[in-house]
Structure formats: C-alpha cells, structure tokens
Amino acid sequence: MAVAAAAQRAGLGTIYAHRLRHAAATAAAATAVLAEGGSLAEIGQMLRHRRAVTTAAYTKVNIEALRTLARPWPGASS
C-alpha cells in the first residue's frame, strides 16, 4: 500500500511493490548480462523487447569498465 500511495502522490499512476521489484530485478539482470559481454540485442531477445531503446533503459553503464577502455588522445599531454 505504501508504494501505491507514494506513486499516486508523485503522479505516476498505479504502481504496486511487485511491479517495482520486477523492474529492479530486470535492470540488475540486464546489467549483469551486459557486463559479461552480452549484447543489447541478446538482452532484448531475453526480455522480449521489440526495440533496442527499450532494452537500453534497463541497463546501466559500468564506469569502471569504461575507464579500462579509455585511452589518452594521441599526442595529448597528460
């Protein structure tokens, strides 16, 4: 009831705790698959999404993983 009441006060419509838990679990699973090398297309198939933009909403960028890929610009002083 608390989740539904808070959602109503925030103008989000009817949202119950189960839906909130499902969204969090889906986001965690999608992020884990992405971290292990899965593609957005594969995650989209797993979640039965039709559009990549829908799948992307469930994933989070791993900043530490990006730092390992980042390289200084050639010729730039550090």
BALOBA-1460 file (C-alpha; in Angstrom, 3 decimals):
// residues 78
<rec num="1" residu="m" x="0.000" y="0.000" z="0.000"/>
<rec num="2" residu="a" x="2.824" y="2.428" z="0.796"/>
<rec num="3" residu="v" x="4.349" y="2.082" z="-2.676"/>
<rec num="4" residu="a" x="0.981" y="2.565" z="-4.374"/>
<rec num="5" residu="a" x="0.186" y="5.627" z="-2.244"/>
<rec num="6" residu="a" x="3.600" y="7.200" z="-2.900"/>
<rec num="7" residu="a" x="3.254" y="6.572" z="-6.645"/>
<rec num="8" residu="q" x="-0.173" y="8.217" z="-6.649"/>
<rec num="9" residu="r" x="1.158" y="11.266" z="-4.773"/>
<rec num="10" residu="a" x="4.016" y="11.536" z="-7.286"/>
<rec num="11" residu="g" x="1.550" y="11.418" z="-10.177"/>
<rec num="12" residu="l" x="2.906" y="8.124" z="-11.543"/>
<rec num="13" residu="g" x="-0.398" y="6.321" z="-11.624"/>
<rec num="14" residu="t" x="-0.919" y="2.901" z="-10.073"/>
<rec num="15" residu="i" x="2.339" y="1.166" z="-9.217"/>
<rec num="16" residu="y" x="2.489" y="-1.671" z="-6.709"/>
<rec num="17" residu="a" x="5.514" y="-3.130" z="-4.900"/>
<rec num="18" residu="h" x="5.570" y="-6.223" z="-7.154"/>
<rec num="19" residu="r" x="5.990" y="-4.095" z="-10.280"/>
<rec num="20" residu="l" x="8.755" y="-2.099" z="-8.600"/>
<rec num="21" residu="r" x="10.618" y="-5.281" z="-7.596"/>
<rec num="22" residu="h" x="10.236" y="-6.703" z="-11.109"/>
<rec num="23" residu="a" x="11.686" y="-3.567" z="-12.684"/>
<rec num="24" residu="a" x="14.677" y="-3.601" z="-10.316"/>
<rec num="25" residu="a" x="15.356" y="-7.310" z="-10.886"/>
<rec num="26" residu="t" x="15.101" y="-6.906" z="-14.656"/>
<rec num="27" residu="a" x="17.520" y="-3.989" z="-14.624"/>
<rec num="28" residu="a" x="20.003" y="-5.938" z="-12.498"/>
<rec num="29" residu="a" x="19.811" y="-8.989" z="-14.781"/>
<rec num="30" residu="a" x="20.215" y="-6.909" z="-17.945"/>
<rec num="31" residu="t" x="23.205" y="-5.077" z="-16.478"/>
<rec num="32" residu="a" x="24.826" y="-8.367" z="-15.408"/>
<rec num="33" residu="v" x="24.431" y="-9.903" z="-18.880"/>
<rec num="34" residu="l" x="25.889" y="-6.756" z="-20.451"/>
<rec num="35" residu="a" x="28.837" y="-6.827" z="-18.014"/>
<rec num="36" residu="e" x="29.592" y="-10.423" z="-19.008"/>
<rec num="37" residu="g" x="29.815" y="-9.488" z="-22.673"/>
<rec num="38" residu="g" x="26.220" y="-9.920" z="-23.812"/>
<rec num="39" residu="s" x="24.919" y="-7.509" z="-26.415"/>
<rec num="40" residu="l" x="21.874" y="-5.287" z="-26.178"/>
<rec num="41" residu="a" x="20.307" y="-7.386" z="-28.937"/>
<rec num="42" residu="e" x="20.730" y="-10.552" z="-26.860"/>
<rec num="43" residu="i" x="19.322" y="-8.877" z="-23.764"/>
<rec num="44" residu="g" x="16.427" y="-7.550" z="-25.838"/>
<rec num="45" residu="q" x="15.615" y="-11.069" z="-27.016"/>
<rec num="46" residu="m" x="15.768" y="-12.338" z="-23.426"/>
<rec num="47" residu="l" x="13.387" y="-9.580" z="-22.266"/>
<rec num="48" residu="r" x="11.229" y="-9.937" z="-25.408"/>
<rec num="49" residu="h" x="11.652" y="-6.288" z="-26.399"/>
<rec num="50" residu="r" x="10.995" y="-5.165" z="-29.946"/>
<rec num="51" residu="r" x="13.213" y="-2.057" z="-29.847"/>
<rec num="52" residu="a" x="16.800" y="-1.610" z="-28.601"/>
<rec num="53" residu="v" x="15.901" y="1.678" z="-26.931"/>
<rec num="54" residu="t" x="13.521" y="-0.214" z="-24.631"/>
<rec num="55" residu="t" x="16.274" y="-2.641" z="-23.662"/>
<rec num="56" residu="a" x="18.785" y="0.142" z="-23.110"/>
<rec num="57" residu="a" x="16.509" y="1.636" z="-20.450"/>
<rec num="58" residu="y" x="17.105" y="-1.460" z="-18.298"/>
<rec num="59" residu="t" x="20.900" y="-1.344" z="-18.432"/>
<rec num="60" residu="k" x="23.419" y="0.771" z="-16.561"/>
<rec num="61" residu="v" x="26.820" y="1.921" z="-17.744"/>
<rec num="62" residu="n" x="29.732" y="0.465" z="-15.796"/>
<rec num="63" residu="i" x="32.039" y="3.470" z="-15.408"/>
<rec num="64" residu="e" x="34.963" y="1.367" z="-14.152"/>
<rec num="65" residu="a" x="34.764" y="-0.889" z="-17.210"/>
<rec num="66" residu="l" x="34.779" y="2.190" z="-19.450"/>
<rec num="67" residu="r" x="37.889" y="3.522" z="-17.712"/>
<rec num="68" residu="t" x="39.803" y="0.385" z="-18.699"/>
<rec num="69" residu="l" x="38.858" y="1.046" z="-22.325"/>
<rec num="70" residu="a" x="39.661" y="4.745" z="-22.288"/>
<rec num="71" residu="r" x="42.897" y="5.741" z="-23.926"/>
<rec num="72" residu="p" x="44.581" y="9.159" z="-23.959"/>
<rec num="73" residu="w" x="44.158" y="11.096" z="-27.170"/>
<rec num="74" residu="p" x="47.229" y="10.534" z="-29.383"/>
<rec num="75" residu="g" x="49.682" y="13.378" z="-28.958"/>
<rec num="76" residu="a" x="47.872" y="14.863" z="-25.951"/>
<rec num="77" residu="s" x="49.872" y="15.627" z="-22.849"/>
<rec num="78" residu="s" x="48.585" y="14.016" z="-19.669"/>
